[in-house]
Amino acid sequence: MSDNDARQELADAFGRELDPLEQYATTFEETGIDPFEVYVEERLSTKDISDSAVGEYHRTFREWKKHMSTVDRHPACPNEGHIKGFIDYLRGERGNADGTVKNRLMY
């Protein structure tokens, strides 16, 4: 049994989905609302952070959206594989160290 088969069997046993956010992608696309901009406007605007930190959020969001467009999924609805792929991109193509990758994921 492959790892994915075992994961699917466990998910089925607990009545869970392996990719629970997939079902919401169409709704996000239909609304036309960018949830990342909502976050910036409603959450970041209330924090005491520098303009450069806000810029880092925007840069990370742009790179994340670009990555998710390559897998044809709304960026607000990732699965584990999408996140691992983004980590690989940050390490490989961007040359980011593990600490930098961790910080980027926290945005």
Buried (B, 14 or more C-beta within 10 A) or exposed (E): EEEEEEBBEEBEEEEEEBBEBBEEBEEBEEEEEBBBEEBBEEEBEEEEEEEEEBEBBBEBBEBBBEBBEEEEBBBBBBBEEBEEBBBEBBBEEEEBEEEEBEEBEEB
